[in-house]
Amino acid sequence: MDKRAKILEIIESVSKKKIRPGPDESLFDSGMLDSFALPDMVTGLEEAFGIRIPDADLNPRKFDSVQRIEQYLESRL
């Protein structure tokens, strides 16, 4: 499974919605995720990609879209 598919799977699991956002679509503005779901999504990303995301990075803007999540992961891997 490629990185984007894994990210989409995590978003779907956390949001409990079957919606597939576009790469630049805001996950928060679209209502797919909210600030309460952010920690769950980050935990899923940590487990799936074997990284540690510091609490200081728990900012919705860093994880606002699939593309931003991919860019963030690239910076951490």
Contacts in CASP RR format, 6 or more apart in sequence:
PFRMAT RR
TARGET T0000
AUTHOR 0000-0000-0000
METHOD contacts of the structure
MODEL  1
MDKRAKILEIIESVSKKKIRPGPDESLFDSGMLDSFALPDMVTGLEEAFG
IRIPDADLNPRKFDSVQRIEQYLESRL
1 9 0 8 1.000
3 49 0 8 1.000
3 70 0 8 1.000
3 73 0 8 1.000
4 23 0 8 1.000
4 66 0 8 1.000
4 70 0 8 1.000
6 48 0 8 1.000
6 49 0 8 1.000
7 45 0 8 1.000
7 66 0 8 1.000
7 69 0 8 1.000
7 70 0 8 1.000
7 73 0 8 1.000
8 20 0 8 1.000
8 21 0 8 1.000
8 66 0 8 1.000
10 41 0 8 1.000
10 44 0 8 1.000
10 45 0 8 1.000
10 48 0 8 1.000
11 21 0 8 1.000
11 27 0 8 1.000
11 32 0 8 1.000
11 33 0 8 1.000
11 41 0 8 1.000
11 66 0 8 1.000
12 18 0 8 1.000
12 19 0 8 1.000
12 20 0 8 1.000
13 44 0 8 1.000
14 33 0 8 1.000
14 37 0 8 1.000
14 40 0 8 1.000
14 41 0 8 1.000
14 44 0 8 1.000
15 27 0 8 1.000
15 32 0 8 1.000
15 33 0 8 1.000
15 37 0 8 1.000
17 32 0 8 1.000
19 30 0 8 1.000
19 32 0 8 1.000
21 27 0 8 1.000
21 30 0 8 1.000
21 32 0 8 1.000
21 65 0 8 1.000
21 66 0 8 1.000
22 65 0 8 1.000
22 66 0 8 1.000
23 65 0 8 1.000
23 66 0 8 1.000
23 67 0 8 1.000
24 65 0 8 1.000
24 66 0 8 1.000
24 67 0 8 1.000
25 65 0 8 1.000
25 66 0 8 1.000
26 64 0 8 1.000
26 65 0 8 1.000
27 33 0 8 1.000
27 63 0 8 1.000
27 64 0 8 1.000
27 65 0 8 1.000
27 66 0 8 1.000
28 34 0 8 1.000
28 35 0 8 1.000
28 60 0 8 1.000
28 64 0 8 1.000
29 64 0 8 1.000
33 41 0 8 1.000
35 60 0 8 1.000
38 58 0 8 1.000
38 60 0 8 1.000
38 63 0 8 1.000
39 58 0 8 1.000
41 63 0 8 1.000
42 53 0 8 1.000
42 58 0 8 1.000
42 63 0 8 1.000
45 51 0 8 1.000
45 53 0 8 1.000
45 69 0 8 1.000
45 73 0 8 1.000
46 52 0 8 1.000
46 53 0 8 1.000
49 73 0 8 1.000
49 76 0 8 1.000
49 77 0 8 1.000
51 73 0 8 1.000
51 76 0 8 1.000
51 77 0 8 1.000
53 76 0 8 1.000
57 72 0 8 1.000
61 68 0 8 1.000
62 68 0 8 1.000
62 72 0 8 1.000
63 69 0 8 1.000
63 72 0 8 1.000
END
